[in-house]
Amino acid sequence: MTKDHGPTIKSDKVYEDLREAGASKEKAARIANAYAGGTIDHDGTHLENRSKDELYDEAKEIGIEGRSDMDKDQLIKAIRKD
């Protein structure tokens, strides 16, 4: 049975699967929330084709801190962060 991880985790099942696979709590939460929000980019090569504003919005959606001070390349790196 899937636990309820509270209102900050939007997809408890995805979060639990990622944690079991070894992802950190922070990474699992970011991915689970992006998955639930439909904002996961399954083809990472497309990040370079996005505008800085689009990257900023995705970084905001998945909860990347310090995003307002990042340039486009830094946003891409943060979104892809392991």
N, C-alpha and C positions, 0 to 999 in steps of 0.2 A: 504494500500500500504506500502511496506517495504521501510524504509529509507536507504540511503547510508551512512554508518558510516565511510567511508573513507578506505584507503588502509590497515590500520592496523587490520581491522575486516574482516575476510575472508568469513564469513557467516552471513550476516545481519539478516536473518530470525531467525536463531538459537539464535543470540545475543539478538534480541528483545524478543523472547519467554522467554529466561532465565531472562532478566531484569523484564519482567512482572510477572514472578514467584517469584521475590524477590532477585535474585542473584545480587551481587555487580557488578559494571562495570568491575572490574579486572577479577573476576571469570567468568563472562559471556563472556568476550573477550577470555580468555584462552580456555574455552570449545568450543566456536564457531570456533576458529582457529584450535583446535585439531580435531574437527568434520570435518571441511572442508579439513584438511590434511589427514584424514583417520587414525589418530593415537590414537583414543580413545579406551581404553581397557574396554570393556563392562563387563568383569568378573574380578573384582578387585583382586581376590585371585591369579591371575597369576603374579601380580607384584613381588611377592617374588621369583618367578621362573626365573625372568629376571636377566641378568648381570647388574653390575653397569653401564657399558657403554651404554647398551640399555636404562636403566632408565634415564641416563644423556641425551641421545638423545631425549627422550620423554619430559623431563623437558625443554630442549632447545626449542623444537617445540611449547610447550604451554606457553613459556615465563616466567619460574620461575627464579627469580633473586637469585643470590648467589649459584647457583647449583654447581659451580666448587669447592666450599669448603665443599660440603655435602658428607657424606658417603652414603652407599646403603640404610640404614634404614631412613635416613633423606630425601633422594630423594623420597622414597615410601610415606612417610608422606606428603611431599610437593605436590606430584602428587594427592594425595587423599584429600588435604586440602579443607575444606568447604569455 
